[in-house]
C-alpha cells in the first residue's frame, strides 16, 4: 500500500462515543456499552438504552469472541482508500455478548471465510493513534472444520 | 384513503447516459414536471404543493422556475429512494385533508453524467445514510457503498434460505426482458442470458455487475389531485387506494438489527394493503424498487407476495415476467430501464392502469403495487387502482 492510499483511508471520528470506543481499542480492549439499569449490551454506541430507556451505562469489556454473521467479498473497491486492498471482506461479527460489529477477518483468505466461522478480536493500528478492532480465526487454519461448529 | 386522491398526470424525460449532454437535476425535473402537467391538462399555476426528492432541488426553486404563485404545502421524506412513493402517500393525505389541491412530485438527476454514486459515498460522508455511524464504524473497514451494505443482506439470505445466484440472475433477466418491450429503456435492444449474467464481473460477492441498477440521467414526475377534480381532467385518473412508509429498527444502523430482513416495508406493506382493503394476491402487477437484484426479491417477501425465504423460488420460471403470475417492473426497472430515483416505477404503474403500456401492457390491469427502498432499508409502498 502506498502512502497516498493510506492517507485516503477513511478514519473514524475521535471524539464522543467513537472517541471512547476507539480509545479502548488503542489500549488493546474491545469494550461495548452495557446498560447499567437492565444489563443490555449495545453497539453501535448510543445515548440511551433502546431496551429500557436508561442513559446510564459502562464501557464493559467484551470477551472478543464471536462468529461471522455475514460478509461480502469486495473485488472492486467503491472507495479509493481500499483500491489496493481488494479482495477484502467486510464482515458482520456477532460477539458472545450478543452485539454485532462490522469489521473484517484478517489472516483469513477471503475464499475460506464462511458464516458461523468462530473468530476472536485482534487490534490493528491503521494510522497514527487510530486502532481498529479486527478479527482472526479462533481456530487456526488446518485445525479441522469440526471446531467451527 | 381509498379513492380520496388520484394521479392525473405523468411525465418523463429521455433516459440517457450521454456525458456531452450534461443535464442538471433541476433541468431534468422541470422538463418532467412540465410533461406531467401537460399530460394532466393542468396549468403550471395550478400547482400549490411540491414534494421534492431529498437533497437535490428545493420546492422553492422548482416553484420559482415553474411559476407557481401559490405554493402552500411542501415537504420531503428523507428516506432515499423510498421518497417518491412515500411522498405519493403524503400527497394523497394533503389532498384528502384539503391542505393542497394540486401536488407535483418531481424526481430526477444526472446520475450518470454528474457525480456518480461511488463518488458521492467517497467524497461526501455527511450524505451517507447513518452519517457519523457509517463514518465511525463502517467506512474504516471498507464498507463504503450501498452495493456492499446490501450484499451483506443477500449473503445472509442465501445462508438462511438457500437462495442461489441463479435466482438473483432470474431477477436481472426478467428486468432485461421487459426492457426489450420498452423503447425508452437504456437496455432496449440488449437482451441478456443467464450465461451473460453469471459471467459478469463480481463486484461485492454475492453481487455481480449485473445485479446492480443502472446509473442514468433522467427525470420523472407525477401530479396528484382530488378524485373530484380529477373527473374534469384530460386523462383517466389512477386512484391512490392505500399508501404507507416505514423504517427498519434501528433505522440508522444496519448490522445490529435483531432481524436483518425486517426493513421498512415489513411494517408498511400490511398497513397499505389494509388501507386499500386488498391483498397482495389481488395485484395485477408490481413495480418494485430494484436498486439491486436481491432487494427486489426481499421486497416481494416483505410485501407478502410470498413468504420470507421463498423469494428465490418466486422469481424463477418467468413468474415475475409479463405473462407470469405477477409481472414485476414491466418497464425494466432500475436494472434495465433507468435509475430515476424510484419515480419511474410510479409512472409505469400509472401507464399500466391507464392501459397505455403498449406491447408490455398487462391485460386488464386494475390494481398495481409500487414500492420504494432507500438508505439502510427504509420502505414505502402505494396501492394504485384504475378509477371506476
Interface residues (C-beta under 8 A of the other chain):
Chain A: X9 X10 X11 X12 X13 X18 X21 X42 X43 X44 X50 X69 X70 X71 X72 X73 X74 X75 X76 X77 X78 X79 X80 X81 X82 X85 X88 X90 X92 X99 X100 X101 X102 X103 X104 X115 X126 X130 X132 X134
Chain B: X118 X121 X122 X125 X132 X133 X135 X136 X137 X138 X139 X140 X141 X142 X143 X144 X145 X147 X148 X151 X152 X153 X155 X156 X159 X201 X202 X203 X204 X205 X206 X207 X250 X253 X255 X256 X260
